[in-house]
């Protein structure tokens, strides 16, 4: 008799799922159902729960497109979310059950957008071992720049010069609830002009999420007198203060408003283990945005990698014979 049972997520699992997310060793608020479901109409839901008899031991936030299941495409990262005391033997066996479940349901491939290790509550590298065993293919690697706040925060001389300029110009920072000004005056025009894109979240969506997660999603704006010059939206987890959105007006280099805003945030969240600037690579990791990377590094950020792996579900047989 098999040890684990895999089930598709149903609305009846809402409370159970969220309770598990709150105690798992590699989860953040992005895996809470209230966050995942704000854009549920865009994706074919295919999240999974894994039970050991009646006890929930793992969940997989996911969606499906044709013969491929993704660790949810609507999230910045993904993982197989597991209990804190999971043993490596259990992990291998339940991952095998998931791959068999997918194959039986006509899924040929599983694509996993790895959770950067800075978000783990404790050591949680089981997925690296299983990826090796199943001969998954690494098809993308993003440069993920992060400040280790367990070391001394030290911006370089260019940033210090910018901060001096901002101090002389009297840049003020405010925590605010209304996202409209930053979204429509700064963020959308800047993204359109520089990259020809729009924010992943609409203003209404980010305000809804901020209402649902007031301790995790926070807006800070920088003003010169009463003029809005820059803003950042922070996503906060137990370990990480992450710059989810950041942008300055066309005169940001003259006012250094974005510099002083970043410096303020870094010092405000000095109690976190890490301050994350996110990715600085493009074209599925094949191109490095040199200017963006340097700007982040000038605050003291260092490189970690967010990996993307593709698994063939049929390769679950490779997990059959590893246990001695």
C-alpha positions, 0 to 999 in steps of 0.5 A: 500500500502506498504511503502518500495520497495526492489530491487536486486542490478544491475550495473545501481545502482553503482553510487546511491549505492556509493553515499548512502554509503558516507552519511549513518550512519553505512557504511565504504569504504568496502561497496563501490562497487569498494571494493565489486566487486574486487572479484565478481567472487567468490560470487553470488551477492545478494545485496539489495536496499530499497526505500521509493517511489523513495528515497533510504533509505537502502542497504544490501551488500550480497551474496547468497548460496543455500537457505541462504543469507549472509551479504557479505561473502567477507567482514570482517563485514556487516550490513543493511546500513541505512540513518542517520535520520532513525526512529526505526519504519521505520527500523522495517518495512523495515527489515520486507520487506527485510525478506519477499522479501527473503522468496518469493525468496526462501531464508530460512535463512539470516546470518548477520556478525555484524558491530562492533559498533566502526565503526558506525558514531553515535548510530546505534543499531536498528539491535540489537532490530530487532534481538531480535524481530525476535528471531535470533540465535547468532551462533558465537561471536568473541573477537575483541580487540580495543584501545579506543583512547579517553583514554590515550595510555599506553603500559605495561612494556613488550611492553615498554621493547621491544620498548627500544630494537627496539630503540637501534637496529635502526628500521626505519619505511616507508610508501610504495606503493609496497606490494610485499616485505611484502607480499612475504618475510614476510606475506605469509611465516609467515601465512603458517608456523604458521597457514597453510593459505594464505592471504585473498587478493593476492598481486595483489588484495591488490595493486589494492584496495590500488590504488582504496582507497589510503586514506583508505589502507596504507602499513607501513614497518619496516627496520633494515638498509635495511633489511625488518623486519615487515609490517602492512596494515592499513584499515582506516575509519572515526572512526577506524585505523584497523590492517588488516594485520600485520606480522614480520620476524622470528627474530621479537622477537629479533628486536622488529620490529613489536612492534615498528611498532604497537607503531608508528601506534597507535601514528600516528592515535591518532586522531581516536576514536579507533585503532582496532587489530581485532579478537583474537578468533578461531573456530567460537569464541569457542577458544581464542588465549591466546597469541595473545590476550595478545599481543594486550592487552599489547598495551592497547587494550580492548575487544568488541564483533563481533556477528554473527546472523542467521535469519529465514526469515519466522519469519518476521511475528513477526514484525507485531504486535510490534507497538502500 
